Amino acid sequence: MRYKVTFVVGLALGYVLGTAAGRERYEQLKRSARAVAQNPAVRNAVETAGHTGRDVAGKAFVAVGDRVEHAMPNGFGHRLRSLRERGDGRDDEWGTSNT
């Protein structure tokens, strides 16, 4: 699915950059993209995908950290353990919010 989305975005970008339709068509595409992005169903899907991605990344971090921690230098292993002990990863420091 990711490759399909990437292809469609690339196709749209190529069309916008290479088209001879001019500014009017660009503005029309921009309005359409904004309407899709503001659709509540799309916003919910994006939010769900973000939460799922964070959960999977957190689980992968723990799984990989458990397996490779003993093979890393002491300083790095210590840092890995301290990151894991901070919490469940739900409260990140990236400034994300649902507002």
C-alpha positions, 0 to 999 in steps of 0.5 A: 500500500505504501508503494501505491501511495508513493506512486500516486503522490509522485504522479501527481507531483510530476503532473503539477510540475510538468503540466502546461495547464498553468496556474488555474489547474494547479489551484484546482488541484490544490483545492482538491487536495485540501478538501481531501486532507480536511475530510474527517474520515481521512483525518481519522485514518491518518491519526489511526495510522500514526498511533499504530506506527508508534505502537509497532515502533515501540514494540520493535524497539524493545524486541531489537533492544533485548536481542542486541543489548549485550553486543553493544558497548556499555555506554550505548547499552546503558542508554538503551536501557534508560530509554526503555525504562522511561515509559511505554513510549506514549508520551513522546517529546515530539510536540504531537497532540490531538488539537 
